[in-house]
Amino acid sequence: MSTAYHDKLKSIMNVYVHDIYRVTKQFPKEEMYGSTSQLRRAALSVVLNYIEGFARFRPAVNRNFLEISYGSLQESKYLLLFAYEEGWSTKEQHEKLVSVAEEIGAMLWGSIKRLKDSDV
């Protein structure tokens, strides 16, 4: 995986996390230790596991971290849907965040597939 690709993906993930933090500031205060915390942790886990995996030299270990990152992304997408259905975010916020999550997911999945194919 090229450094440019890595930098682009990391940059998009960074935007995603910051947008999640901005949106969750408007969640109900009683959700501070519930959905707000869970969504923030899931979004941070996406980028943190990606970065940790990228720093690993063994492809199988790298792929494991990428898979964890991808799983956290899926978790965050569900929590975004839940928040939207509860009325804690607007349609525009939800659609923008899901769109960014889809882009991240496609890039992560491509990286996972490339590593898996290189195992053969």
Rosetta blueprint (number, residue, H / E / L):
1 M L
2 S L
3 T H
4 A H
5 Y H
6 H H
7 D H
8 K H
9 L H
10 K H
11 S H
12 I H
13 M H
14 N H
15 V H
16 Y H
17 V H
18 H H
19 D H
20 I H
21 Y H
22 R H
23 V H
24 T H
25 K L
26 Q L
27 F L
28 P L
29 K H
30 E H
31 E H
32 M L
33 Y L
34 G L
35 S H
36 T H
37 S H
38 Q H
39 L H
40 R H
41 R H
42 A H
43 A H
44 L H
45 S H
46 V H
47 V H
48 L H
49 N H
50 Y H
51 I H
52 E H
53 G H
54 F H
55 A L
56 R L
57 F L
58 R L
59 P H
60 A H
61 V H
62 N H
63 R H
64 N H
65 F H
66 L H
67 E H
68 I H
69 S H
70 Y H
71 G H
72 S H
73 L H
74 Q H
75 E H
76 S H
77 K H
78 Y H
79 L H
80 L H
81 L H
82 F H
83 A H
84 Y H
85 E H
86 E L
87 G L
88 W L
89 S L
90 T L
91 K H
92 E H
93 Q H
94 H H
95 E H
96 K H
97 L H
98 V H
99 S H
100 V H
101 A H
102 E H
103 E H
104 I H
105 G H
106 A H
107 M H
108 L H
109 W H
110 G H
111 S H
112 I H
113 K H
114 R H
115 L H
116 K H
117 D H
118 S H
119 D H
120 V L
